[in-house]
């Protein structure tokens, strides 16, 4: 997708009133399904999922709050962020003090409406700018919240599996549950959709599985139903907050040192972008579930700005003006680089490891003189042969040699065609 197409998708997704269940999640998946062949799965409310239970499906008919003079202070129809997520129904008149027990604000960002939820607590509430709340007068406030928690409803998630020649899988996961959050939600969905289109554009060695799930409960539900697939995951990424121009941050998998923990930084370095690598911690997004000790999957997380570290995070300030097409395109470019490495980073083994094989008689080495290009190609051949011990990933050879990975990839392919390299093996996960 072009930067303009990426932003167009973001603009289409942004206003959808999402939550962990309900029509907003389905509409989000439908938008994605118009671009990639996504399977949408419905899991009934009340279903067990590891140590959790799929919650009742939440829907909102209307919700608003009026001041004593009749001024409408909040209206879900105008701004879904103003209703506490998963609020129960309430209809009545409350005093200012009673109302304030149900209002969430950000005193340090007085113009911003915070994003708050109460998924697993029966309560109602509104989220308002501190500037609005600060000067509320005493009096009677009219509260009207008309919601339903459907115990016969379901949780929706989307999944796309792109089969490769190998059953070994790459898992790409993003969350789909935040309303009106451009960076912390929409950008991840956009990046994952664009990456899926890229993966679909050519035959692949590895199998790629894209999951679009509501945060936490969605990945837990997916894991509870895909233990077999989890066993095949050789590498994985959680994608979020990829639309702003901040430097990239890669969070390693729980154990660190896994294949994906080497590949993503290598792709970032190859792209020449500013980035930071962080060790795993049990706070964040769905990598917490994929990396839980029982599964211990090799799944890291790629973002730009990091959750809770930027002032726009989980507020009305995280709108479409906070992200841009160039940053989204750069993020997708890095992700495509990750796929290229995963597809071609292999441990090659020489079939002629005792001394250098005679490249000249195979037409692989110059006979008389050479151009600079030919010399560079020969250097790549020699580096690949030098690293072809059966256990050194080609990515490491690229790092040692200072040559571009693509040059070594092409050299390895040529040597394989001439029988000087055996079929390669995947690096350890």
Residue, then its C-alpha position, 0 to 999 in steps of 0.5 A: x500500500x502507498x502512504x495514502x492508501x495506508x492512511x485511507x485505511x486508517x481513516x476508515x477504521x478510526x471512527x468505528x466504536x470498538x470494544x473487546x466484543x460487539x458490533x464495532x469489533x465485527x465492523x473492524x474485521x469486515x473492513x480488514x476482510x475487504x482487503x485480505x481473505x480473513x476468516x472471522x471466528x465467533x466464540x460464544x460468551x461464557x466459553x472457558x478460555x484457559x483461566x478466563x471466561x469469554x465475557x458477555x457481548x457488549x452493545x450500546x444503544x445510546x448514552x449521554x450525560x446532561x448538566x443541570x441546565x440541559x447542556x449535553x456534556x457527553x454523548x456516545x453517538x458523538x464520541x464513543x470515548x466518552x462512555x466508560x467501556x463496558x458500562x452497565x445501563x443506568x438512567x437517573x438523576x445524580x448530584x454533582x458529587x455522585x456524578x464525580x464518582x463515575x467520571x474519569x479525567x486527566x488533570x495533567x492533560x486537561x483538554x484530553x478525554x481519557x480512554x477507560x474501560x471496566x470490562x470485568x466490573x459492573x459499573x457505569x461511567x463517563x470519560x471527560x476532559x478535566x477542563x469540562x469537569x473542573x467547573x461543573x456546578x452543583x445541581x441535578x445531572x441527568x444520566x442515561x446509559x442504555x447498554x446490553x451485556x448479551x450472555x448469548x453473544x460472542x467474541x469475534x476475532x479474525x485469522x488468516x493463514x497463508x500456507x508456505x512450503x513448511x509447516x513452521x509458522x510465523x505468528x503476527x498478532x494485533x489488537x482490534x478493541x480500542x475505540x478512537x485510538x489511531x496509534x494504539x490500535x488502528x496503526x497496528x491493524x493497518x500495518x498487519x493488513x499491509x503485511x498480510x498483503x505482502x505475504x500473499x503476494x508471493x509463494x513463501x517458505x514459511x507459513x504465516x498466521x495473522x490474528x486480529x484479536x481483542x486485547x488480552x482476552x482475544x489472544x487468550x481465547x486464540x491460545x486456548x483453541x490453537x495449542x497445536x498451532x502454537x507448537x509450530x510457531x518459530x517466530x512471532x510479532x505483536x504489532x502496535x503503535x506503528x503510525x507515529x514518527x517516533x523511533x522504533x522499539x523492539x521488545x524481545x520475547x520472554x527468554x530473549x535470544x530467540x530467532x525473532x529477537x535477532x531478526x527484527x533488530x537486523x531488519x531495523x538496522x538494514x532499514x537504517x532507522x533509529x531503534x531501541x531493543x528492550x528486554x521482555x517485561x510482563x507489561x504491555x500487549x498480547x506478547x504477555x500471553x504468547x510468552x506466558x511460561x506454559x506457551x513460551x512462544x518466541x514472540x516479540x513486539x514491534x512499535x514506535x512510541x511505547x504504551x504509557x510513555x507518550x502523552x497521547x496514549x489512551x486519550x483523545x489526543x491519539x487521533x488521526x493527526x498523531x499518525x501519518x502515511x510516511x511513518x506507517x509506510x516506513x513501519x510496513x517497510x521494516x516488517x517486509x524486511x523482517x519477512x525477507x529475513x525470515x524467508x532466507x535466513x538459513x543455516x547452510x552447510x557446505x558439501x565441500x568443507x575441506x578447503x575452498x571448493x574450486x569455484x573457477x571450474x564451475x564458472x563461479x570465479x573470474x578467469x581473467x581480470x574482473x569488474x568491481x561488481x564481479x569481485x563483490x559477487x565473489x566476495x559474497x560467495x566466499x563469505x557464504x562458504x566460510x559460514x556454511x558450517x551447518x549452524x551459522x545463520x546467514x544473517x550472522x554472516x551478513x553482520x560479520x562481513x558487512x555485506x548486504x543480506x540480499x547479496x549473501x542470499x543470492x550467493x547462497x542460492x547460486x552455490x546451492x544450484x551448483x551443489x556446493x551447499x546442501x539443503x539449508x536448515x532453519x536457525x533454532x527458534 
